[in-house]
Amino acid sequence: MADDAEEAAMEEAAHAIADADWVLIGAGAGFSADSGLATYEECIRSGVDYDHLCRTTLLYENPAQFLSFWITCMKRYRQTQPHEGYELLNKMLAGLAARGRVHIYTSNVDGHFARWCPDIPTFEVHGSCEEWMCSSKVAFAASELKRDGCSSPCRTPGEDTALEGPAWVAVRKKQEQMSHEPCPRPKAKHFKPEDSGPDMDVTDQCRCACGLPLRPCVLMFGDEDAALLRSLKSGEDRYQAWEASMEAELEAAWRECKEGGKLVILELGCGTRVPSIRQECEWVLRDVAARGVRGVALIRINPSREEALEKLSVLSSPSPAEEDEKGEDEEERPSMQGGCSRSSLIRVHQPAADALRQIW
C-alpha cells in the first residue's frame, strides 16, 4: 500500500510539473547531501564543532583555525561532483527558465546551483562559500537594514552601526592595527587558494589589499557584517521582485480565467532544523491563495516524514478571494487545474535525486 501511495504521489508530481506555468524551487541541505556533502547533524556527529567554527569573531581570535576550516569547506564543495538532480532540473524546466518563470531559493552555501544550474536565477539566502570578501565590516551592522524594535539604533542609510560588547571592541581594535588603508566598500571576489603555493600560510593567502583578512560570504551565527548583509539584501530584492511578478501574473490569470495560472512549489531536501526554506515555500503558498489563486501544487520531496511547520489550511479550505466570489455568485469558477480547485500537498519520501529521476 505504501508503495502504491508513493507511486501515485510521484505520478501526481510529474503531471503538476509538466503542466506548470511557474515553478519556485526551495532547496535545503538534503539536496546537497545527495551529492555526498555533510549536513549540520553529520558534522556534529563526526566531532566537528561547527557552532564554534561558524563565528565571524573567530577570524580575529584564531584566524588560522577559521580560515583553514572554511578553505577546506570551499575545496570540498568544488571537488564534489553534483548528483543527477541538477541536470534533471535543467532539462525539466528549461522552457520555463528561458521565460523567467523559475527561481531557486536555497539555504545551501556550496554554490552548486549557481555553478550547475546557471540559467535559473538563484537566491542563496545564507550566501555562498564561492565568494569571499574583506572583513572590514565584520564588527558593524548595516543600520538601514534593521527592523523596527531592534536593539541597535537605526540611522541614516549608509551609516553603519558599531556592534556592542567586548568581543566586537577587540575586533575593531585588531582591525585598526592590521589595516594600512581604508576599505570602505569590500567587494566579493572569487577566491582561488589552490593557485597559491602549498607551503604558504592561509592567513597570507586570505588577505585583502587593505591588509585585513578575507572572509567567506556566508551568513554565520550572530553575523551582522554590514557589507555581507547588503550583499544578501540585493539578492533578496531580486528574488522578491520575481515573486511579486509571479504572484501578480497568477492572480491576473485566475481572475480573467486565462491560461498561465498554474504554480508548482518544488521543495527539495528541506527539513525543520533550519526552517527558512520550508517557511518561504509555505508563505508563498498562502500568499497566492490569499490572492485567489487555486490549484497550486506544493511538492515536498524529502526521505524524512516531518510534517509542515504549521497547518496548511489553504490546502483544504477556500481562500478569502474564493469566499468573496461565492458570496457574489454561488457557482464556482471553472478550474484551470483539470477540475481541482484546491491547492495540494504532494509528499514524496525519497532522496531528491532519486525522485527527480523518476518524475522526469
N, C-alpha and C positions, 0 to 999 in steps of 0.2 A: 504493500500500500504506500509506504514511504517513497519507494522508487517511482511509483506511478505519479505521486504528487509532485516529485521533483521534476519528472519529465514534462508534466503538464505546465509547471511553472516556467521551465526552460522554453517551451513552445510559446507560451504567452509572452515571455520577454522578447523572443525573436520577432514575433509579429509586431509588438509595440515599437521596437527599434526600427524595423523595416518601414513602418508607417509614419514615423516621427517627422515633424517639421522642424523641431528644435530639440537639442539634447544638451543637458547640463551633466557633466561628469564630475562626481565627487570622489576623490581617491584618498585613501588613508594608508597607514603603514602596512596593512595586509597586502596591498598591491605590490609594494616594493619587496615585501618578504617572499613573494612568489619567485623573485629573481635570486633569492638566497641571501638578501640583506637582513641583518638582525633587527628585530623590533626592540622597543624600550625594555619590555619584560625579559627578552632573551639577553640583552646586555646586562641587566641586573643579575640574572641567574648565573651568568658567566663570571661575575665578580667585578665588572666594570662599574665604577662609581659615577654613573652618568650625571646624577644631580650635582656632584662636585665639579665635574669637568665642564658642564654646560652653564658656566657663570662667567660673565664678562670681567668681573673683578679678578678672576684667576689669571687673566692675561697680564696683569701687573703684579700679582702676588707670586706667581710661578710661571713666567712666560714659556719656559722650555716645556713644561708639562702640558700647558694649554695648547701650544702650537703643535707639539708632537701628536697629541690626540686628534686635533682637527685636520691636520695634514694627512694623517693615517686614514681618517674617515673619507676625506676627499679622494685619495688614491684608490681606496676600496670601491667607492661609488663609480669611479671612472673605469676600473678594471672589471667590474661586474657586468656580465652580458645580460641584457634585458630579456625577460621572458616574452613569449609569443604574443601576450596580450597587447603590447604596444602596437605591434604591426597589425594586429586584428582591428584595433580601434581605428587606425589609419585607413584600412581598407573599408571597414564597415561604415565610416562616417565621412568619407572623402567628399561626397557630393554636398552634404550639409556644411562641411567645413569650408568648402570653396565659396559658399554663400554667406559665411559668417554666422552660421546658426549653431555652432558648437563652441562650448567653453569648458575648460578644465579648472576645477577648484580643488587644490590639494594641500595637505599638510606636510607632504614629503619634502625633504631638503636635499635629496640626492641629485636633483637636476635632470632626472631621466625623462620626464615628459618634455621638457624644453629640447632635449637632445634627440629623442626618438619619435616625438610627435610634433615636429616643428611647424606644421601647417595648422595646428589647433592652438588658439590662444590659451595660455595657462597663467593662472594666478597662484603663485606659491605663497600661501598665507604666512608661513614661517620663514620665508626666504630660501636661499639656495647656497649650498656649500661650494658651488662652482664659482661664485663671485666673492671677492674679498675687497675690503675697504679699510681706510685709515681708521684708527680707534680714537681719534681726537675728540669725538663727541660721546664717548662711552659714558662719561660721568655727567651728561646733560640730557634733559628731556626736551622734546620739541613741544614747546608750550602751546602752539596753535592747534596741536592735535589732541590736547587734553579735553576730557569730557567735563560737564558740569558736576560739581560735587567732589572733584578730585582734591587731594591734599596739596598738590603743588599749585602755586599761583599761576593764573592764566595772564599772559602778557601779550604784547604786540606780536603778530605773526612774524616769524624770523628771529625772534629774540629767545634764545634757548634758556632753560631754567637749570641752574646748578642743582644736582641732587644732594640731598642732605644725608648726614651720617658720616662717621669716622672713616669708613671704608672708601667712600667716594672722595672725601677730602684727601686721603692718602693717594688715590689715583690721580687726582688733579695735580698734586704736588710732584708726583713722579713724571707726569706729562710735561710740566714746566721744566724739569731738569733734563729730560730727554730730547725735547723738541728744539731744533735750531732755526726753524722758520714757521710762520703760521700756516695752518692747513684749514682754512675756513670752510671749504667745500670738499670733503673727502669723497672721492668717486669710487664706485665699484670697479673692480678690474678682474680680468680672467687670470688667475694666478697659476703659474706653472713651475712648481718647485722641482719637478723632475728635470728641468733644464739646468739646475744648479748642480755643483759638484757634490758627490755623496758625503764628503767629509765636512762640508760647510755646516755651521751651526744653524739650526732652524730659526733662531732669533735674528740672525743676519739675513736669511732668505726673506723673512716676512717683515720687511720694514718699508714704511712709506718714505717718500722723498723728504718729508718734513722731519724725519728721524723717529717717529712713533711707530710702534708695531702695528701690523695689519691684523685684521680680524675677519672671520668668515661672515658673510651677510646672512646669518642665521639668527633668528629671534631666540634668545636664551632665557633662562629663568631670571625673572626680575630685570629684564633688559629694557632700558629706557634710552638707549643710544639715539640721540636726536636725528642723526644722519640716516641711520637704518630705518627708523620709524617713518621718515619722509619717503624713503625709497619704497617701503612696503605700502604706504598710503597711495602712492602713484599707481601701483599695481591694483590695489583695491578699487581705486577710482575707475580704472579701465574696465574691471570686471563689473562694477555696479552700473556703469553706463550700458554695457552689453545686457545685463539683466533687465534694466529698465526698458530697453528697446524690445527685448524678447517679450516681456510681460505686456507691454502696450500693443504689440502686434497680435499676440494671442487673444487679448481682450477684444480687439477690433474684429478679429476673425470670428469669434463666437457671437459677438453682438450682431454682426452682419450676416451670420450663417454662411461664411465663406470657407474655402479650404485654407489650410495653413495654421490650424489651431491645435495641433497635437504636440504635446510636450512629453519627453521622457527624461526623467532624472535617474541617471545611472550611477549608483553608489557602489564603489569597488573597494573592498577590504577596509571598511571603516568600522572601528569599534567604539566603545563608550569611554575608554580611559582618556583619550583625547577627543572630546565630543564635538569639536568645532565643525568638522565636515558633516557629520550627521545632522547637527543643528541647522547648518546652512541648507542642506537638502530639504529638511522638514519645513524650514521657514519659507523657502521658495514655493513649496507645495501649498502652504497656507496662503501665501501672498497671491498666487494665481487663482486659488479658489475664491478668495475674497473679491476678486475682480470678475467673477462669473465664469471662469474657465473651468471646464469639466473634462473628464476622461484622461486626466494626467496619470501616467504610469511611473511610480517610484519603484525602481528595480534595485533591490538590496542584495548584492552578491557578497556573501561572507560565509566561510565554513562554520563560524560560531552561530549560536541561536539567540544572541542578545536581542531583546525587543527594542521597539522605538523608544527614544528618550522620553517622549510624552505620548499620551493617547492621541492618535491622529484622527480627530473627529471628522475631518473633511473627507475621509475615506468612506464614511457610512452615513453622512448627513448632508443636507443641501447647504450650499454656501449662502451668505446673505443676499447675494445678487439673485440666486435662484429663488429664494423666498419672496423677494420683491416681485419677480416675474410671475410667480404663482398667484400672488395677490391680485395682479392685474389680469391675468389670464390663466385659468385652471389647466390649460393644456400645456404640457412641456414642449419646449422647442425640440426639433429633431436633433439627435446627436450625430456628430461627425466621427464618432469612435465606434462605428458599427453597432449602434444601439446601446452602448454602455455610457451612461451619462455621469457616473460617479468615478472619482479617481480610484486607483487601485494600488495596493502594495504587493509587489511580487517578490517573494523571498526565494533565493537560490542558495542553498547551503553547500557551496563548493568554493575552492580557491578560484580567484578571479580569472586567471589564465585558462583554467580548465573550462569554466563556464562560458567564457567568450568564444573558445574554440567550438563548443557545441552549439552556441547560438548562431555563430557565423556559418 
